[in-house]
Amino acid sequence: MRLFNIPLKNSLNNVKTIRIVGVPEHFNLPWHMAIEEGAFEDRGIGLQWTDIPEGTGRMANMLREGETDIAIILTEGIIKDIAAGNPSKIVQAYVASPLMWGIHVAASSTYTSVDQLKGTKTAISRYGSGSHLMAYVNAQNNLWDTDDLQFEVINDLNGAVEALTKGTADYFMWEKFTTKPLVDNDTFRRIGECPTPWPCFVVAARNEMLEEEATTIEHILEVINLYTREFKSIPSIDRTLANRYEQQLEDVNEWLRITEWSQSNLTPSEIEKIQRTLHTLNIVEEPFPATKILFN
């Protein structure tokens, strides 16, 4: 049974194949539901989703290399990469609320508070990833010298488990609900949290795609916006999330309570704020005009 009755806009005999990537996390369930229910096909769009467990750094590189057309990607990560030459733009904010990063150590670690992590080594999925950039934000929040940060590249969550267990890294920052099962089974211990000071996920597309398929992008956004607008009101959506992503029901309900989706783009002032923070942390050089980052 279809959740939403979305009107046809294109002939089904002329399906456009569009590649899209995102992390294999609960934030992206609206995309999977829309794909599984044929909502994009109803617009003549064959949306091909690929999970990218390595996260933002890998997805930014895929946009650069033309390996994907669209990415559901962390805001700070794609802004940094666009400033560094990624030929893409943000077409819309996807999740309007902050991302709550958990600060994790191995369950057997002697560290019990975030202040003890000063000068230790943090595991990151890759340079330019959210876990990399948020290590700087966390350092700034705790008044640490960011020049003292040390990194161990671990690629994905499995790599983080190995690094913290073996002691090749001391702590790891990742979305706290995604890592909650690893806290519950005593693989990790969460000793702190660090929210992003801005909307956390955006939809980014390659400039070539925007030049050639702007109308297709518009249709994709119309579909996903309908799903995200009504997502929390879907019957038993909390149980669906808990079962699909192996989460505790109480954790899912807390996540739903604090998470808000967006149906509009970031504003120039939001872009300025994010770039100003990244510039202060020496992650980007002089800020870019918002027109070079946002697609109008």
Residue pairs with C-beta under 8 A, 6 or more apart in sequence:
2 37
2 38
2 39
3 33
3 37
3 227
3 230
3 234
4 37
4 39
4 226
4 227
4 230
6 39
6 42
6 43
6 222
6 223
6 226
7 42
8 42
8 43
8 44
9 42
9 43
9 44
9 219
10 16
10 43
10 44
10 45
10 219
11 44
12 41
12 42
12 44
14 44
15 41
15 44
15 45
15 46
16 44
16 45
16 46
16 213
16 216
17 46
17 48
18 45
18 46
18 47
18 48
18 69
18 70
18 209
18 213
18 216
18 220
19 48
19 50
19 67
19 68
19 69
19 70
20 31
20 47
20 48
20 49
20 50
20 68
20 69
20 70
20 71
20 72
21 49
21 50
21 51
21 52
21 59
21 62
21 68
21 70
21 71
21 72
22 28
22 31
22 49
22 51
22 52
22 59
22 71
22 72
22 73
23 51
23 52
23 53
23 55
23 72
24 51
24 52
24 53
25 175
25 178
25 245
26 177
26 178
26 241
26 244
26 245
26 247
26 252
26 255
27 72
27 94
27 95
27 201
27 259
28 72
29 231
29 240
29 241
29 244
29 245
30 224
30 227
30 228
30 231
30 261
31 47
31 49
31 72
31 224
31 227
32 49
33 227
34 40
34 47
34 223
34 224
34 227
35 47
35 49
39 223
39 226
39 227
40 46
40 47
40 219
40 220
40 223
43 219
43 220
43 222
43 223
44 219
45 216
45 219
45 220
47 220
50 68
52 58
52 59
52 62
53 156
53 157
53 158
54 125
54 126
54 129
54 155
54 156
55 74
55 125
55 126
55 129
55 130
55 131
55 156
56 73
56 74
56 77
56 78
56 125
56 128
56 129
56 130
57 77
57 125
57 126
57 127
57 128
57 129
57 132
58 125
58 126
58 129
59 68
59 71
59 73
59 77
60 71
60 73
60 77
60 78
60 81
60 86
60 128
61 67
62 68
62 71
63 71
63 78
63 81
63 86
63 87
63 88
63 204
63 205
63 206
64 81
64 85
64 86
64 87
64 88
66 206
66 208
68 206
69 205
69 206
69 209
69 213
70 203
70 204
70 205
70 206
70 209
70 217
70 220
71 78
71 88
71 203
71 204
71 205
72 94
72 201
72 202
72 203
73 201
73 202
73 204
74 99
74 129
74 130
74 133
74 196
74 200
74 201
74 202
75 90
75 93
75 196
75 198
75 199
75 200
75 201
75 202
75 266
75 274
76 130
76 133
76 134
76 196
76 198
76 274
76 277
76 278
77 128
77 129
77 130
77 133
78 86
78 88
78 90
78 202
78 204
79 90
79 271
79 274
79 275
79 278
79 284
79 293
80 128
80 133
80 278
80 283
80 284
81 88
81 128
82 88
82 89
82 90
82 288
82 292
82 293
83 275
83 278
83 284
83 285
83 287
83 288
83 293
84 284
87 206
87 207
87 208
88 204
88 205
88 206
88 207
89 204
89 205
89 207
89 210
89 292
89 293
89 294
89 295
90 202
90 203
90 204
90 265
90 266
90 293
90 294
90 295
91 202
91 203
91 204
91 205
91 210
91 217
91 221
91 265
91 295
92 202
92 203
92 221
92 262
92 263
92 264
92 265
93 199
93 201
93 202
93 203
93 262
93 264
93 265
93 266
94 201
94 202
94 203
94 224
94 228
94 261
94 262
95 199
95 200
95 201
95 259
95 260
95 261
95 262
96 199
96 260
96 261
96 262
97 199
97 200
97 258
97 259
97 260
98 195
98 196
98 197
98 198
98 199
98 200
99 130
99 175
99 195
99 196
99 200
99 201
100 175
100 176
100 177
100 193
100 194
100 195
100 258
101 130
101 134
101 138
101 173
101 174
101 175
101 176
101 193
101 194
101 195
101 196
102 173
102 174
102 175
102 176
102 179
102 180
102 183
102 190
102 192
102 193
103 114
103 117
103 138
103 171
103 172
103 173
103 190
103 191
103 192
103 193
103 194
104 160
104 164
104 171
104 172
104 173
104 174
104 179
104 182
104 183
104 188
104 189
104 190
104 191
105 111
105 117
105 164
105 170
105 171
105 172
105 188
105 189
105 191
106 164
106 165
106 167
106 187
106 188
106 189
107 186
107 187
107 188
107 189
109 164
109 170
109 189
111 117
111 120
111 170
111 171
111 191
112 191
113 191
113 192
114 138
114 142
114 191
114 192
115 142
117 170
117 171
118 142
118 144
118 148
119 144
119 148
119 150
120 150
120 170
120 171
121 150
121 151
121 152
121 168
121 169
121 170
121 171
122 131
122 135
122 149
122 150
122 151
122 152
122 169
122 170
122 171
122 172
122 173
123 131
123 151
123 152
123 153
123 154
123 159
123 160
123 163
123 164
123 169
123 171
123 172
124 131
124 132
124 135
124 151
124 152
124 153
124 154
125 131
125 132
125 153
125 154
125 155
125 156
125 159
125 160
126 132
126 153
126 155
127 151
127 153
131 172
131 173
131 174
132 151
133 278
133 283
134 173
134 194
134 196
135 149
135 151
135 173
136 146
136 149
136 281
136 283
137 194
137 196
137 197
137 277
137 281
138 173
138 194
139 145
139 146
139 149
140 146
140 280
140 281
141 194
146 281
146 282
152 163
152 168
152 169
154 160
154 162
154 163
154 169
154 172
157 174
157 178
157 179
157 182
160 169
160 172
160 174
161 182
161 187
161 188
162 168
163 169
163 172
164 170
164 171
164 172
164 188
165 187
171 191
172 188
173 194
176 190
176 193
177 247
177 251
177 252
177 254
177 255
178 245
179 188
179 190
180 247
180 248
180 251
181 246
181 247
182 188
183 189
183 190
184 248
197 273
197 277
198 270
198 273
198 274
199 262
199 266
199 270
202 266
203 221
203 224
205 217
205 295
209 217
210 217
210 295
225 263
228 261
228 262
228 263
229 261
229 263
231 237
231 261
232 256
234 240
237 256
238 249
238 252
238 253
238 256
239 249
241 247
241 252
241 255
241 256
242 248
242 249
242 251
242 252
245 252
247 255
265 294
265 295
266 294
268 290
268 294
271 290
271 293
271 294
272 287
272 290
275 284
275 287
275 288
276 287
278 284
279 285
279 286
279 287
